């Protein structure tokens, strides 16, 4: 019995559909090739994404430091150029109260529209580096959670009015003779003088003191703000207080003494 034209077309259509279904599956080799290609793409893309996240966190951190440095200059204007000097001033100058220093007033806060004592961790995020991995006193907490800020100031500018350790007694005496009541106009080289940076950056200057963490994916590098307001991602060379790129010391006349006794560690 002959099929009609309509029946013939329907049969051909059905045969094509069945044929397509029969050829649509992957062989084992094809499947392995696809998996290998996906794995290669992931191996390329994931490090790029990780790097992009690191750069984004670094950028936020640098923005925080710029705003905090601006706040410090507002503080200086209100205090006739005087640097803030007190016990633990280099770590409890601003931020939230943290777990370690509860109810301690933080004088910089008001220049960032915050109360002197901030009880909530979520209300002082400008003091929180998004790359803060902690590392203080063996705790797994971030530095921000523990002491209220991820950033540590230069103790020769914002800290106690006397230092207890230096590479030599001569240096210690010379520095302590000038620290008490230090004001902005008495310091040298604001464009090279470090003011504030990622917590633990100052440990890099001191010999035989371990580094606190690697926050930004590059060993011995920290986000740091200079006294003149600019911010850099900087390699702090172990054991060095004075270099061609930066200085921790406010007094140019003492650079020579430092260079004589400071020793760079590998």
N, C-alpha and C positions, 0 to 999 in steps of 0.2 A: 504494500500500500504506500503510495507516494505521499510525502508530507507537503502540506501547503507552504506557501512562501512565509507565512506568519510563523508557522511551526518551525520551519528551518532556521529562521532568524532567532527564535527563542532558544533553540538547541545550541546554535553557535555561541550565543551570549552566555548560556549556562556553561558551556565547555570552556570558554575563556576564563570565566570566573573561577572555575575549578582548577584550571591550569595555573592561574595566578596564585591560588592558595597553595598549590603543590610546590611552587618555586619560591615562596616567601620566607622560608625558614633559614636560619644561619647554620652553617656547618660548625663543628667544634673549632676548626682552625680559624675561621672568620671571627668567631666569638673571642678567641684568645687574642687575635690581632686588635680587636676593638678595645679589649681590656688593657692591653699593653699601651695603646695610644692614649687612653684616658689616664693611665698611671703616669705616662710621660708628661701630659699636660698639667696634671696636679703637681708633679715635681717641679715644674717651671713656675706655675701660678702661685702656689702656697708661699714660697719664700718671698715673692714679690709682694703678696698681700701682707705678710708679716712685716716686711720692711716698711711698707706704707703705713701700717699701724704704728710702728716705732716712730716714724717721722711725724705722724700726727700727734702722738703723745709728747714728743720733743717740742713741737710747735706750741702746744698748749702750755707746757711748762715754761717756755721762754716768754710767752705772753704774760703769764703769772708774775714772773720775775721783773718784767718791765713795769708792770703796774705797782708792784711792791716797792721797787726802787723810786718810782714817782712819789709814792706815799712817804718814803723816807725823806725825800727832799722837802715835802710839805712839813714834815716833823721838824727838820732842821730850820726851816723858815720861822716856825713858831717858837723855837728854843734858841734863837740867836746863833745858829750854826752848831750847837753842841750835839755831840753824839750821845746816844743813850748808853749809860753805864750803870750796871747793877749785877747782882749775882744771877748767873744763868741768862743774862740779857741776850746772849747770842742765839738762844733757842726758845725763849719764852717772851719775845718781843711782840708777837702777833699770832693770830690764828684762833682756833677754838681751845677750850681748856685741856683737852686730851685726858688720858687716864692717869698720867704721871704728875701733872701740875694743876690739879683742880682748884678753881676759885682764884687763881693768880691773874691779876689784871695785865692786859697786854696793850701797851701804850700806842702801838702803831694802828690798832684796829679802827680807831675813830677816823683815821684818814682814808679808810676804805669803807666807810659807812657801816661799821660794825660796832657793837657794844664792846667795852673793855673786857668783859667776861662773856664768852660765847659758850653756852652749855651744849649746843647741838652740833654734832659732827658735820651735818649737812649745810650749815649756815656760813661756813668760812672756806668754801671750796677754792678760793683764789690762793690759799696757802697749801693746797693739795696738789702735788705733782702726780699726774695720772700714771706715771711709770714707777711710782714709789713702791719698792719691793720690800721695805723694812730692812731688818738685819741688825737692829739695835738690841744689845743685851740678850741675844739668843731668842727673842720673841718672834713669832711669825706675823705679828701685826705690822701694818705699815707704820712708818715713822709718824705720819700725819695722825693716825689713830692714837699713837702712844703719847706723843708730846704736844700735838696740836698744830704742827706745821711740818712740811717736808723740806723746809729750807733753813739753812744755817748761815749766820752772818760771819763776817771777818772779825775775829775777837779783838784785833788791834783797833777796830773802829767801834763796834757795838759789842760790848762785853764788859768784863770787870775792868776797873781802872788800873789793875796791875796784872802782869802775867807771871806764872809760876815756873815756866820752863822755857829755856832757850838753848841754842847750841853752845852758848858760852855765857859765863857770868857777866862778862863785860857787856855783851849785847843785852842781856836781861836788865842790867842796871841802866843802860843808856835808853832803852825803850820805856821802862817804868818811870824814869825821870820826866818823860814827856806825855805819858798816857792820860794822867788824871786831868779831867776837865778839857779834854781834846775837843777842838772845834774845827769846822770845815775848812776855814782859811789856813789852818796850820798843816794840812796834809799836802803831799806832792803827787803829781802825775795822776789826776783823776781818771784819765783815759786808759791807764795801765793798772790802776789800783782796784783790786777785787773787793766788792761790797758784800755780796750774798750769792749763794748757789745751792745746788742739791746737797742735802744733808750728808755729812761725812767728807765733803770735798777737802776740808782743811786737814783731815787725817793724811791725805796724800803728801802734804808738805812735810809732815813730821816723820823722821826715820823711825823704823821699828814699831810703827803703829799700823795695825791692819786696816785695809780698805773696808768700808761699809757698803757692800753690794755693788752691782753693776746695773744701773737702772735703764740705761739707754742703748744697750746692745753693743757698747764699745768700751773695753776695759780702760780704766783710768781717765775716762772722759766724763765731764759734767757740764750741765747748763749753769752758766755763771753770769751775773750782772756786775758790771764795773760801776765805779762811783759816778762816772759821767752819764750813766743811764743806758749804755749799749749792752747787749747780751750776746754771748758767744757760747758755742759748744766746744769746750776747751779741754785739751790734754793737760792735766796737772801732773807735773813730773815729780816723782817720789823723792822727798827729801829737800826740794828746792823752794825757797820762799821768794827769791828774786830771780827772774829770767828776763830775756829780751821781749817776751810777749806779755808778761803779767808780773805784778808784784803783790805780795800780801802786806808788805811793810809800808806804812804811811810816810816814812821819813827818808827822803832821798840821800841825805848825808850819811845814813847808816847802811846803804846798799853795799858799800865796800867791805864793811865788817862782816855782813852776812855772806858775801861771796867767798870770804876767806875760810869760813867754818862750815858752810852748808855742803853736803855731799849727796850727789844723786845716787839713788839706789836703783839696781836693775829691775 
